[in-house]
Amino acid sequence: MIYMNMNSLKSSSVEFGIIDALPEFAGIQLEELEIHQREDVKFYLLNPKQYLCVYESSSKDSYRTGKNNNKDFKKIDFLKGIINYD
């Protein structure tokens, strides 16, 4: 699983998580994930609505809330804006 890092629109990072946890953690069914391929590498990539589910679930974790200076909430606001969620 690849998660996005939106600390800056000019930079990005790749972060990995356990794909099997998505259904219970964020309500994302594995069958809904899109498979992408670059050269010989295949990987799953979340769409903006799926990212929103992940960050909304993450924001409920007291450890993350205390350690990441509410970065999840900034990502949630950004995602809501790009998918016209508001």
PDB file of N, CA, C and O in Angstrom:
ATOM      1  N   MET A   1       0.841  -1.158   0.000  1.00  0.00           N
ATOM      2  CA  MET A   1       0.000   0.000   0.000  1.00  0.00           C
ATOM      3  C   MET A   1       0.886   1.220   0.000  1.00  0.00           C
ATOM      4  O   MET A   1       1.894   1.260   0.705  1.00  0.00           O
ATOM      5  N   ILE A   2       0.532   2.192  -0.763  1.00  0.00           N
ATOM      6  CA  ILE A   2       1.306   3.430  -0.836  1.00  0.00           C
ATOM      7  C   ILE A   2       0.432   4.562  -0.303  1.00  0.00           C
ATOM      8  O   ILE A   2      -0.703   4.744  -0.743  1.00  0.00           O
ATOM      9  N   TYR A   3       0.969   5.307   0.637  1.00  0.00           N
ATOM     10  CA  TYR A   3       0.276   6.459   1.176  1.00  0.00           C
ATOM     11  C   TYR A   3       0.972   7.721   0.690  1.00  0.00           C
ATOM     12  O   TYR A   3       2.185   7.722   0.477  1.00  0.00           O
ATOM     13  N   MET A   4       0.216   8.784   0.516  1.00  0.00           N
ATOM     14  CA  MET A   4       0.835  10.007   0.036  1.00  0.00           C
ATOM     15  C   MET A   4       1.280  10.882   1.194  1.00  0.00           C
ATOM     16  O   MET A   4       0.709  10.836   2.283  1.00  0.00           O
ATOM     17  N   ASN A   5       2.282  11.660   0.947  1.00  0.00           N
ATOM     18  CA  ASN A   5       2.769  12.637   1.899  1.00  0.00           C
ATOM     19  C   ASN A   5       2.608  13.998   1.244  1.00  0.00           C
ATOM     20  O   ASN A   5       3.263  14.287   0.242  1.00  0.00           O
ATOM     21  N   MET A   6       1.747  14.829   1.796  1.00  0.00           N
ATOM     22  CA  MET A   6       1.454  16.120   1.176  1.00  0.00           C
ATOM     23  C   MET A   6       2.026  17.277   1.972  1.00  0.00           C
ATOM     24  O   MET A   6       1.406  18.338   2.040  1.00  0.00           O
ATOM     25  N   ASN A   7       3.198  17.101   2.580  1.00  0.00           N
ATOM     26  CA  ASN A   7       3.805  18.202   3.314  1.00  0.00           C
ATOM     27  C   ASN A   7       4.116  19.359   2.388  1.00  0.00           C
ATOM     28  O   ASN A   7       4.106  20.516   2.808  1.00  0.00           O
ATOM     29  N   SER A   8       4.387  19.059   1.151  1.00  0.00           N
ATOM     30  CA  SER A   8       4.663  20.085   0.161  1.00  0.00           C
ATOM     31  C   SER A   8       4.178  19.578  -1.179  1.00  0.00           C
ATOM     32  O   SER A   8       4.387  18.413  -1.514  1.00  0.00           O
ATOM     33  N   LEU A   9       3.546  20.420  -1.934  1.00  0.00           N
ATOM     34  CA  LEU A   9       3.082  20.002  -3.252  1.00  0.00           C
ATOM     35  C   LEU A   9       4.247  19.783  -4.207  1.00  0.00           C
ATOM     36  O   LEU A   9       4.070  19.173  -5.261  1.00  0.00           O
ATOM     37  N   LYS A  10       5.426  20.267  -3.860  1.00  0.00           N
ATOM     38  CA  LYS A  10       6.585  20.112  -4.720  1.00  0.00           C
ATOM     39  C   LYS A  10       7.382  18.853  -4.412  1.00  0.00           C
ATOM     40  O   LYS A  10       8.247  18.467  -5.198  1.00  0.00           O
ATOM     41  N   SER A  11       7.110  18.212  -3.295  1.00  0.00           N
ATOM     42  CA  SER A  11       7.855  17.006  -2.941  1.00  0.00           C
ATOM     43  C   SER A  11       6.881  15.901  -2.556  1.00  0.00           C
ATOM     44  O   SER A  11       5.721  16.165  -2.240  1.00  0.00           O
ATOM     45  N   SER A  12       7.350  14.697  -2.585  1.00  0.00           N
ATOM     46  CA  SER A  12       6.501  13.571  -2.206  1.00  0.00           C
ATOM     47  C   SER A  12       7.367  12.489  -1.601  1.00  0.00           C
ATOM     48  O   SER A  12       8.590  12.495  -1.741  1.00  0.00           O
ATOM     49  N   SER A  13       6.715  11.564  -0.930  1.00  0.00           N
ATOM     50  CA  SER A  13       7.424  10.428  -0.370  1.00  0.00           C
ATOM     51  C   SER A  13       6.553   9.200  -0.526  1.00  0.00           C
ATOM     52  O   SER A  13       5.342   9.302  -0.726  1.00  0.00           O
ATOM     53  N   VAL A  14       7.168   8.058  -0.434  1.00  0.00           N
ATOM     54  CA  VAL A  14       6.449   6.799  -0.529  1.00  0.00           C
ATOM     55  C   VAL A  14       6.458   6.160   0.846  1.00  0.00           C
ATOM     56  O   VAL A  14       7.510   6.025   1.471  1.00  0.00           O
ATOM     57  N   GLU A  15       5.290   5.769   1.312  1.00  0.00           N
ATOM     58  CA  GLU A  15       5.169   5.135   2.615  1.00  0.00           C
ATOM     59  C   GLU A  15       4.359   3.857   2.430  1.00  0.00           C
ATOM     60  O   GLU A  15       3.426   3.813   1.628  1.00  0.00           O
ATOM     61  N   PHE A  16       4.718   2.837   3.167  1.00  0.00           N
ATOM     62  CA  PHE A  16       4.081   1.548   3.001  1.00  0.00           C
ATOM     63  C   PHE A  16       3.270   1.167   4.228  1.00  0.00           C
ATOM     64  O   PHE A  16       3.638   1.499   5.355  1.00  0.00           O
ATOM     65  N   GLY A  17       2.182   0.480   4.006  1.00  0.00           N
ATOM     66  CA  GLY A  17       1.345  -0.036   5.084  1.00  0.00           C
ATOM     67  C   GLY A  17       0.920  -1.443   4.740  1.00  0.00           C
ATOM     68  O   GLY A  17       1.258  -1.963   3.676  1.00  0.00           O
ATOM     69  N   ILE A  18       0.187  -2.051   5.628  1.00  0.00           N
ATOM     70  CA  ILE A  18      -0.277  -3.416   5.411  1.00  0.00           C
ATOM     71  C   ILE A  18      -1.626  -3.371   4.703  1.00  0.00           C
ATOM     72  O   ILE A  18      -2.611  -2.871   5.244  1.00  0.00           O
ATOM     73  N   ILE A  19      -1.651  -3.893   3.507  1.00  0.00           N
ATOM     74  CA  ILE A  19      -2.851  -3.827   2.671  1.00  0.00           C
ATOM     75  C   ILE A  19      -4.027  -4.582   3.283  1.00  0.00           C
ATOM     76  O   ILE A  19      -5.176  -4.171   3.126  1.00  0.00           O
ATOM     77  N   ASP A  20      -3.751  -5.671   3.970  1.00  0.00           N
ATOM     78  CA  ASP A  20      -4.828  -6.482   4.536  1.00  0.00           C
ATOM     79  C   ASP A  20      -5.613  -5.757   5.627  1.00  0.00           C
ATOM     80  O   ASP A  20      -6.718  -6.179   5.971  1.00  0.00           O
ATOM     81  N   ALA A  21      -5.070  -4.689   6.169  1.00  0.00           N
ATOM     82  CA  ALA A  21      -5.735  -3.951   7.242  1.00  0.00           C
ATOM     83  C   ALA A  21      -6.740  -2.924   6.720  1.00  0.00           C
ATOM     84  O   ALA A  21      -7.544  -2.407   7.495  1.00  0.00           O
ATOM     85  N   LEU A  22      -6.709  -2.623   5.434  1.00  0.00           N
ATOM     86  CA  LEU A  22      -7.564  -1.563   4.887  1.00  0.00           C
ATOM     87  C   LEU A  22      -9.060  -1.777   5.115  1.00  0.00           C
ATOM     88  O   LEU A  22      -9.742  -0.833   5.512  1.00  0.00           O
ATOM     89  N   PRO A  23      -9.600  -2.978   4.881  1.00  0.00           N
ATOM     90  CA  PRO A  23     -11.052  -3.124   5.070  1.00  0.00           C
ATOM     91  C   PRO A  23     -11.513  -2.783   6.490  1.00  0.00           C
ATOM     92  O   PRO A  23     -12.489  -2.053   6.671  1.00  0.00           O
ATOM     93  N   GLU A  24     -10.823  -3.302   7.476  1.00  0.00           N
ATOM     94  CA  GLU A  24     -11.230  -3.046   8.859  1.00  0.00           C
ATOM     95  C   GLU A  24     -10.848  -1.635   9.307  1.00  0.00           C
ATOM     96  O   GLU A  24     -11.617  -0.973  10.005  1.00  0.00           O
ATOM     97  N   PHE A  25      -9.671  -1.179   8.907  1.00  0.00           N
ATOM     98  CA  PHE A  25      -9.177   0.116   9.357  1.00  0.00           C
ATOM     99  C   PHE A  25      -9.916   1.278   8.721  1.00  0.00           C
ATOM    100  O   PHE A  25     -10.311   2.215   9.414  1.00  0.00           O
ATOM    101  N   ALA A  26     -10.108   1.231   7.403  1.00  0.00           N
ATOM    102  CA  ALA A  26     -10.653   2.394   6.690  1.00  0.00           C
ATOM    103  C   ALA A  26     -11.895   2.077   5.861  1.00  0.00           C
ATOM    104  O   ALA A  26     -12.412   2.952   5.167  1.00  0.00           O
ATOM    105  N   GLY A  27     -12.374   0.845   5.926  1.00  0.00           N
ATOM    106  CA  GLY A  27     -13.571   0.497   5.164  1.00  0.00           C
ATOM    107  C   GLY A  27     -13.349   0.410   3.669  1.00  0.00           C
ATOM    108  O   GLY A  27     -14.298   0.538   2.896  1.00  0.00           O
ATOM    109  N   ILE A  28     -12.119   0.195   3.248  1.00  0.00           N
ATOM    110  CA  ILE A  28     -11.785   0.095   1.824  1.00  0.00           C
ATOM    111  C   ILE A  28     -11.617  -1.385   1.484  1.00  0.00           C
ATOM    112  O   ILE A  28     -10.752  -2.068   2.033  1.00  0.00           O
ATOM    113  N   GLN A  29     -12.444  -1.858   0.587  1.00  0.00           N
ATOM    114  CA  GLN A  29     -12.358  -3.255   0.180  1.00  0.00           C
ATOM    115  C   GLN A  29     -11.202  -3.438  -0.797  1.00  0.00           C
ATOM    116  O   GLN A  29     -10.977  -2.602  -1.671  1.00  0.00           O
ATOM    117  N   LEU A  30     -10.481  -4.527  -0.641  1.00  0.00           N
ATOM    118  CA  LEU A  30      -9.309  -4.766  -1.478  1.00  0.00           C
ATOM    119  C   LEU A  30      -9.659  -4.846  -2.958  1.00  0.00           C
ATOM    120  O   LEU A  30      -8.849  -4.478  -3.810  1.00  0.00           O
ATOM    121  N   GLU A  31     -10.858  -5.324  -3.266  1.00  0.00           N
ATOM    122  CA  GLU A  31     -11.282  -5.423  -4.672  1.00  0.00           C
ATOM    123  C   GLU A  31     -11.447  -4.056  -5.315  1.00  0.00           C
ATOM    124  O   GLU A  31     -11.451  -3.943  -6.541  1.00  0.00           O
ATOM    125  N   GLU A  32     -11.584  -3.012  -4.498  1.00  0.00           N
ATOM    126  CA  GLU A  32     -11.784  -1.655  -5.011  1.00  0.00           C
ATOM    127  C   GLU A  32     -10.472  -0.959  -5.384  1.00  0.00           C
ATOM    128  O   GLU A  32     -10.487   0.103  -6.006  1.00  0.00           O
ATOM    129  N   LEU A  33      -9.349  -1.551  -5.008  1.00  0.00           N
ATOM    130  CA  LEU A  33      -8.052  -0.920  -5.272  1.00  0.00           C
ATOM    131  C   LEU A  33      -7.650  -1.092  -6.731  1.00  0.00           C
ATOM    132  O   LEU A  33      -7.872  -2.144  -7.331  1.00  0.00           O
ATOM    133  N   GLU A  34      -7.063  -0.053  -7.285  1.00  0.00           N
ATOM    134  CA  GLU A  34      -6.590  -0.104  -8.667  1.00  0.00           C
ATOM    135  C   GLU A  34      -5.134  -0.544  -8.697  1.00  0.00           C
ATOM    136  O   GLU A  34      -4.313  -0.081  -7.904  1.00  0.00           O
ATOM    137  N   ILE A  35      -4.831  -1.439  -9.619  1.00  0.00           N
ATOM    138  CA  ILE A  35      -3.456  -1.888  -9.807  1.00  0.00           C
ATOM    139  C   ILE A  35      -2.829  -1.033 -10.898  1.00  0.00           C
ATOM    140  O   ILE A  35      -3.399  -0.858 -11.975  1.00  0.00           O
ATOM    141  N   HIS A  36      -1.660  -0.510 -10.606  1.00  0.00           N
ATOM    142  CA  HIS A  36      -0.894   0.293 -11.560  1.00  0.00           C
ATOM    143  C   HIS A  36       0.401  -0.436 -11.879  1.00  0.00           C
ATOM    144  O   HIS A  36       0.852  -1.285 -11.110  1.00  0.00           O
ATOM    145  N   GLN A  37       0.988  -0.102 -13.006  1.00  0.00           N
ATOM    146  CA  GLN A  37       2.264  -0.724 -13.372  1.00  0.00           C
ATOM    147  C   GLN A  37       3.183   0.319 -13.984  1.00  0.00           C
ATOM    148  O   GLN A  37       2.781   1.091 -14.855  1.00  0.00           O
ATOM    149  N   ARG A  38       4.421   0.328 -13.515  1.00  0.00           N
ATOM    150  CA  ARG A  38       5.495   1.148 -14.084  1.00  0.00           C
ATOM    151  C   ARG A  38       6.635   0.190 -14.377  1.00  0.00           C
ATOM    152  O   ARG A  38       7.221  -0.407 -13.474  1.00  0.00           O
ATOM    153  N   GLU A  39       6.932   0.061 -15.647  1.00  0.00           N
ATOM    154  CA  GLU A  39       7.928  -0.901 -16.110  1.00  0.00           C
ATOM    155  C   GLU A  39       7.533  -2.291 -15.604  1.00  0.00           C
ATOM    156  O   GLU A  39       6.441  -2.763 -15.919  1.00  0.00           O
ATOM    157  N   ASP A  40       8.385  -2.948 -14.837  1.00  0.00           N
ATOM    158  CA  ASP A  40       8.071  -4.301 -14.371  1.00  0.00           C
ATOM    159  C   ASP A  40       7.483  -4.334 -12.962  1.00  0.00           C
ATOM    160  O   ASP A  40       7.333  -5.409 -12.383  1.00  0.00           O
ATOM    161  N   VAL A  41       7.152  -3.178 -12.410  1.00  0.00           N
ATOM    162  CA  VAL A  41       6.669  -3.111 -11.033  1.00  0.00           C
ATOM    163  C   VAL A  41       5.163  -2.862 -11.025  1.00  0.00           C
ATOM    164  O   VAL A  41       4.679  -1.919 -11.650  1.00  0.00           O
ATOM    165  N   LYS A  42       4.426  -3.717 -10.309  1.00  0.00           N
ATOM    166  CA  LYS A  42       2.987  -3.528 -10.122  1.00  0.00           C
ATOM    167  C   LYS A  42       2.738  -3.102  -8.692  1.00  0.00           C
ATOM    168  O   LYS A  42       3.381  -3.594  -7.765  1.00  0.00           O
ATOM    169  N   PHE A  43       1.776  -2.161  -8.512  1.00  0.00           N
ATOM    170  CA  PHE A  43       1.474  -1.669  -7.179  1.00  0.00           C
ATOM    171  C   PHE A  43       0.046  -1.153  -7.137  1.00  0.00           C
ATOM    172  O   PHE A  43      -0.550  -0.845  -8.169  1.00  0.00           O
ATOM    173  N   TYR A  44      -0.489  -1.064  -5.935  1.00  0.00           N
ATOM    174  CA  TYR A  44      -1.818  -0.503  -5.724  1.00  0.00           C
ATOM    175  C   TYR A  44      -1.666   0.979  -5.405  1.00  0.00           C
ATOM    176  O   TYR A  44      -0.697   1.404  -4.776  1.00  0.00           O
ATOM    177  N   LEU A  45      -2.638   1.743  -5.850  1.00  0.00           N
ATOM    178  CA  LEU A  45      -2.637   3.170  -5.567  1.00  0.00           C
ATOM    179  C   LEU A  45      -4.056   3.582  -5.186  1.00  0.00           C
ATOM    180  O   LEU A  45      -5.011   3.281  -5.902  1.00  0.00           O
ATOM    181  N   LEU A  46      -4.184   4.257  -4.077  1.00  0.00           N
ATOM    182  CA  LEU A  46      -5.490   4.714  -3.625  1.00  0.00           C
ATOM    183  C   LEU A  46      -5.957   5.914  -4.445  1.00  0.00           C
ATOM    184  O   LEU A  46      -5.143   6.713  -4.910  1.00  0.00           O
ATOM    185  N   ASN A  47      -7.258   6.032  -4.616  1.00  0.00           N
ATOM    186  CA  ASN A  47      -7.808   7.236  -5.230  1.00  0.00           C
ATOM    187  C   ASN A  47      -8.063   8.257  -4.112  1.00  0.00           C
ATOM    188  O   ASN A  47      -7.971   7.900  -2.937  1.00  0.00           O
ATOM    189  N   PRO A  48      -8.377   9.501  -4.442  1.00  0.00           N
ATOM    190  CA  PRO A  48      -8.554  10.520  -3.398  1.00  0.00           C
ATOM    191  C   PRO A  48      -9.604  10.160  -2.337  1.00  0.00           C
ATOM    192  O   PRO A  48      -9.385  10.428  -1.155  1.00  0.00           O
ATOM    193  N   LYS A  49     -10.718   9.570  -2.722  1.00  0.00           N
ATOM    194  CA  LYS A  49     -11.741   9.196  -1.730  1.00  0.00           C
ATOM    195  C   LYS A  49     -11.220   8.113  -0.788  1.00  0.00           C
ATOM    196  O   LYS A  49     -11.536   8.124   0.401  1.00  0.00           O
ATOM    197  N   GLN A  50     -10.423   7.179  -1.311  1.00  0.00           N
ATOM    198  CA  GLN A  50      -9.844   6.147  -0.463  1.00  0.00           C
ATOM    199  C   GLN A  50      -8.807   6.738   0.481  1.00  0.00           C
ATOM    200  O   GLN A  50      -8.746   6.358   1.650  1.00  0.00           O
ATOM    201  N   TYR A  51      -7.982   7.671  -0.018  1.00  0.00           N
ATOM    202  CA  TYR A  51      -7.034   8.366   0.856  1.00  0.00           C
ATOM    203  C   TYR A  51      -7.779   9.085   1.975  1.00  0.00           C
ATOM    204  O   TYR A  51      -7.334   9.078   3.123  1.00  0.00           O
ATOM    205  N   LEU A  52      -8.910   9.706   1.648  1.00  0.00           N
ATOM    206  CA  LEU A  52      -9.695  10.407   2.651  1.00  0.00           C
ATOM    207  C   LEU A  52     -10.129   9.437   3.755  1.00  0.00           C
ATOM    208  O   LEU A  52     -10.044   9.767   4.938  1.00  0.00           O
ATOM    209  N   CYS A  53     -10.585   8.264   3.379  1.00  0.00           N
ATOM    210  CA  CYS A  53     -10.988   7.255   4.371  1.00  0.00           C
ATOM    211  C   CYS A  53      -9.815   6.873   5.270  1.00  0.00           C
ATOM    212  O   CYS A  53      -9.979   6.736   6.483  1.00  0.00           O
ATOM    213  N   VAL A  54      -8.641   6.703   4.685  1.00  0.00           N
ATOM    214  CA  VAL A  54      -7.458   6.337   5.466  1.00  0.00           C
ATOM    215  C   VAL A  54      -7.094   7.443   6.447  1.00  0.00           C
ATOM    216  O   VAL A  54      -6.862   7.168   7.624  1.00  0.00           O
ATOM    217  N   TYR A  55      -7.041   8.681   5.985  1.00  0.00           N
ATOM    218  CA  TYR A  55      -6.643   9.770   6.870  1.00  0.00           C
ATOM    219  C   TYR A  55      -7.707  10.092   7.913  1.00  0.00           C
ATOM    220  O   TYR A  55      -7.369  10.496   9.025  1.00  0.00           O
ATOM    221  N   GLU A  56      -8.978   9.924   7.583  1.00  0.00           N
ATOM    222  CA  GLU A  56     -10.019  10.119   8.594  1.00  0.00           C
ATOM    223  C   GLU A  56      -9.894   9.050   9.680  1.00  0.00           C
ATOM    224  O   GLU A  56     -10.056   9.352  10.863  1.00  0.00           O
ATOM    225  N   SER A  57      -9.612   7.819   9.296  1.00  0.00           N
ATOM    226  CA  SER A  57      -9.409   6.757  10.289  1.00  0.00           C
ATOM    227  C   SER A  57      -8.150   7.013  11.101  1.00  0.00           C
ATOM    228  O   SER A  57      -8.145   6.824  12.317  1.00  0.00           O
ATOM    229  N   SER A  58      -7.085   7.440  10.438  1.00  0.00           N
ATOM    230  CA  SER A  58      -5.823   7.721  11.134  1.00  0.00           C
ATOM    231  C   SER A  58      -5.971   8.853  12.137  1.00  0.00           C
ATOM    232  O   SER A  58      -5.348   8.835  13.198  1.00  0.00           O
ATOM    233  N   SER A  59      -6.791   9.830  11.805  1.00  0.00           N
ATOM    234  CA  SER A  59      -6.939  10.998  12.672  1.00  0.00           C
ATOM    235  C   SER A  59      -7.603  10.652  13.999  1.00  0.00           C
ATOM    236  O   SER A  59      -7.536  11.438  14.944  1.00  0.00           O
ATOM    237  N   LYS A  60      -8.235   9.498  14.083  1.00  0.00           N
ATOM    238  CA  LYS A  60      -8.896   9.064  15.321  1.00  0.00           C
ATOM    239  C   LYS A  60      -7.924   8.393  16.283  1.00  0.00           C
ATOM    240  O   LYS A  60      -8.282   8.113  17.427  1.00  0.00           O
ATOM    241  N   ASP A  61      -6.717   8.137  15.840  1.00  0.00           N
ATOM    242  CA  ASP A  61      -5.697   7.481  16.649  1.00  0.00           C
ATOM    243  C   ASP A  61      -5.019   8.531  17.533  1.00  0.00           C
ATOM    244  O   ASP A  61      -4.380   9.449  17.020  1.00  0.00           O
ATOM    245  N   SER A  62      -5.151   8.404  18.832  1.00  0.00           N
ATOM    246  CA  SER A  62      -4.613   9.416  19.741  1.00  0.00           C
ATOM    247  C   SER A  62      -3.094   9.543  19.630  1.00  0.00           C
ATOM    248  O   SER A  62      -2.559  10.637  19.814  1.00  0.00           O
ATOM    249  N   TYR A  63      -2.394   8.459  19.337  1.00  0.00           N
ATOM    250  CA  TYR A  63      -0.942   8.529  19.178  1.00  0.00           C
ATOM    251  C   TYR A  63      -0.578   9.414  17.991  1.00  0.00           C
ATOM    252  O   TYR A  63       0.278  10.291  18.102  1.00  0.00           O
ATOM    253  N   ARG A  64      -1.241   9.178  16.838  1.00  0.00           N
ATOM    254  CA  ARG A  64      -0.943   9.972  15.643  1.00  0.00           C
ATOM    255  C   ARG A  64      -1.325  11.435  15.854  1.00  0.00           C
ATOM    256  O   ARG A  64      -0.601  12.337  15.434  1.00  0.00           O
ATOM    257  N   THR A  65      -2.456  11.666  16.503  1.00  0.00           N
ATOM    258  CA  THR A  65      -2.901  13.035  16.732  1.00  0.00           C
ATOM    259  C   THR A  65      -1.885  13.793  17.567  1.00  0.00           C
ATOM    260  O   THR A  65      -1.609  14.961  17.296  1.00  0.00           O
ATOM    261  N   GLY A  66      -1.323  13.140  18.585  1.00  0.00           N
ATOM    262  CA  GLY A  66      -0.359  13.798  19.445  1.00  0.00           C
ATOM    263  C   GLY A  66       1.014  13.940  18.831  1.00  0.00           C
ATOM    264  O   GLY A  66       1.740  14.878  19.162  1.00  0.00           O
ATOM    265  N   LYS A  67       1.392  13.029  17.940  1.00  0.00           N
ATOM    266  CA  LYS A  67       2.751  13.009  17.406  1.00  0.00           C
ATOM    267  C   LYS A  67       2.924  13.734  16.075  1.00  0.00           C
ATOM    268  O   LYS A  67       4.040  14.122  15.731  1.00  0.00           O
ATOM    269  N   ASN A  68       1.849  13.925  15.324  1.00  0.00           N
ATOM    270  CA  ASN A  68       2.053  14.489  13.985  1.00  0.00           C
ATOM    271  C   ASN A  68       1.533  15.919  13.829  1.00  0.00           C
ATOM    272  O   ASN A  68       1.368  16.401  12.708  1.00  0.00           O
ATOM    273  N   ASN A  69       1.277  16.592  14.939  1.00  0.00           N
ATOM    274  CA  ASN A  69       0.878  18.002  14.914  1.00  0.00           C
ATOM    275  C   ASN A  69      -0.328  18.256  14.011  1.00  0.00           C
ATOM    276  O   ASN A  69      -0.382  19.258  13.297  1.00  0.00           O
ATOM    277  N   ASN A  70      -1.276  17.353  14.052  1.00  0.00           N
ATOM    278  CA  ASN A  70      -2.532  17.487  13.296  1.00  0.00           C
ATOM    279  C   ASN A  70      -2.344  17.525  11.783  1.00  0.00           C
ATOM    280  O   ASN A  70      -3.177  18.088  11.071  1.00  0.00           O
ATOM    281  N   LYS A  71      -1.258  16.931  11.283  1.00  0.00           N
ATOM    282  CA  LYS A  71      -1.032  16.892   9.834  1.00  0.00           C
ATOM    283  C   LYS A  71      -2.144  16.132   9.122  1.00  0.00           C
ATOM    284  O   LYS A  71      -2.494  16.466   7.990  1.00  0.00           O
ATOM    285  N   ASP A  72      -2.705  15.109   9.776  1.00  0.00           N
ATOM    286  CA  ASP A  72      -3.793  14.352   9.147  1.00  0.00           C
ATOM    287  C   ASP A  72      -4.975  15.259   8.833  1.00  0.00           C
ATOM    288  O   ASP A  72      -5.618  15.095   7.796  1.00  0.00           O
ATOM    289  N   PHE A  73      -5.269  16.205   9.707  1.00  0.00           N
ATOM    290  CA  PHE A  73      -6.401  17.095   9.474  1.00  0.00           C
ATOM    291  C   PHE A  73      -6.156  18.018   8.280  1.00  0.00           C
ATOM    292  O   PHE A  73      -7.092  18.353   7.554  1.00  0.00           O
ATOM    293  N   LYS A  74      -4.924  18.423   8.077  1.00  0.00           N
ATOM    294  CA  LYS A  74      -4.584  19.224   6.895  1.00  0.00           C
ATOM    295  C   LYS A  74      -4.765  18.396   5.628  1.00  0.00           C
ATOM    296  O   LYS A  74      -5.254  18.897   4.615  1.00  0.00           O
ATOM    297  N   LYS A  75      -4.371  17.138   5.687  1.00  0.00           N
ATOM    298  CA  LYS A  75      -4.530  16.251   4.533  1.00  0.00           C
ATOM    299  C   LYS A  75      -6.005  15.998   4.256  1.00  0.00           C
ATOM    300  O   LYS A  75      -6.423  15.942   3.099  1.00  0.00           O
ATOM    301  N   ILE A  76      -6.791  15.845   5.314  1.00  0.00           N
ATOM    302  CA  ILE A  76      -8.233  15.631   5.154  1.00  0.00           C
ATOM    303  C   ILE A  76      -8.860  16.838   4.469  1.00  0.00           C
ATOM    304  O   ILE A  76      -9.644  16.679   3.533  1.00  0.00           O
ATOM    305  N   ASP A  77      -8.528  18.034   4.919  1.00  0.00           N
ATOM    306  CA  ASP A  77      -9.067  19.252   4.289  1.00  0.00           C
ATOM    307  C   ASP A  77      -8.664  19.335   2.820  1.00  0.00           C
ATOM    308  O   ASP A  77      -9.481  19.686   1.969  1.00  0.00           O
ATOM    309  N   PHE A  78      -7.405  19.013   2.523  1.00  0.00           N
ATOM    310  CA  PHE A  78      -6.925  19.038   1.144  1.00  0.00           C
ATOM    311  C   PHE A  78      -7.708  18.044   0.287  1.00  0.00           C
ATOM    312  O   PHE A  78      -8.164  18.382  -0.806  1.00  0.00           O
ATOM    313  N   LEU A  79      -7.862  16.819   0.788  1.00  0.00           N
ATOM    314  CA  LEU A  79      -8.575  15.785   0.029  1.00  0.00           C
ATOM    315  C   LEU A  79     -10.028  16.155  -0.196  1.00  0.00           C
ATOM    316  O   LEU A  79     -10.555  15.955  -1.290  1.00  0.00           O
ATOM    317  N   LYS A  80     -10.680  16.689   0.820  1.00  0.00           N
ATOM    318  CA  LYS A  80     -12.070  17.108   0.659  1.00  0.00           C
ATOM    319  C   LYS A  80     -12.183  18.166  -0.438  1.00  0.00           C
ATOM    320  O   LYS A  80     -13.144  18.177  -1.207  1.00  0.00           O
ATOM    321  N   GLY A  81     -11.202  19.044  -0.499  1.00  0.00           N
ATOM    322  CA  GLY A  81     -11.213  20.087  -1.525  1.00  0.00           C
ATOM    323  C   GLY A  81     -11.059  19.520  -2.931  1.00  0.00           C
ATOM    324  O   GLY A  81     -11.736  19.967  -3.856  1.00  0.00           O
ATOM    325  N   ILE A  82     -10.167  18.532  -3.099  1.00  0.00           N
ATOM    326  CA  ILE A  82      -9.946  18.054  -4.460  1.00  0.00           C
ATOM    327  C   ILE A  82     -11.031  17.087  -4.935  1.00  0.00           C
ATOM    328  O   ILE A  82     -11.162  16.852  -6.137  1.00  0.00           O
ATOM    329  N   ILE A  83     -11.805  16.528  -4.011  1.00  0.00           N
ATOM    330  CA  ILE A  83     -12.894  15.651  -4.464  1.00  0.00           C
ATOM    331  C   ILE A  83     -14.253  16.323  -4.292  1.00  0.00           C
ATOM    332  O   ILE A  83     -15.296  15.676  -4.390  1.00  0.00           O
ATOM    333  N   ASN A  84     -14.226  17.626  -4.037  1.00  0.00           N
ATOM    334  CA  ASN A  84     -15.471  18.392  -3.862  1.00  0.00           C
ATOM    335  C   ASN A  84     -16.365  17.760  -2.823  1.00  0.00           C
ATOM    336  O   ASN A  84     -17.576  17.645  -3.012  1.00  0.00           O
ATOM    337  N   TYR A  85     -15.764  17.353  -1.729  1.00  0.00           N
ATOM    338  CA  TYR A  85     -16.479  16.677  -0.661  1.00  0.00           C
ATOM    339  C   TYR A  85     -17.351  17.626   0.143  1.00  0.00           C
ATOM    340  O   TYR A  85     -18.390  17.236   0.677  1.00  0.00           O
ATOM    341  N   ASP A  86     -16.925  18.849   0.220  1.00  0.00           N
ATOM    342  CA  ASP A  86     -17.645  19.836   1.054  1.00  0.00           C
ATOM    343  C   ASP A  86     -19.022  20.109   0.521  1.00  0.00           C
ATOM    344  O   ASP A  86     -19.760  20.909   1.097  1.00  0.00           O
TER     345      ASP A  86
END
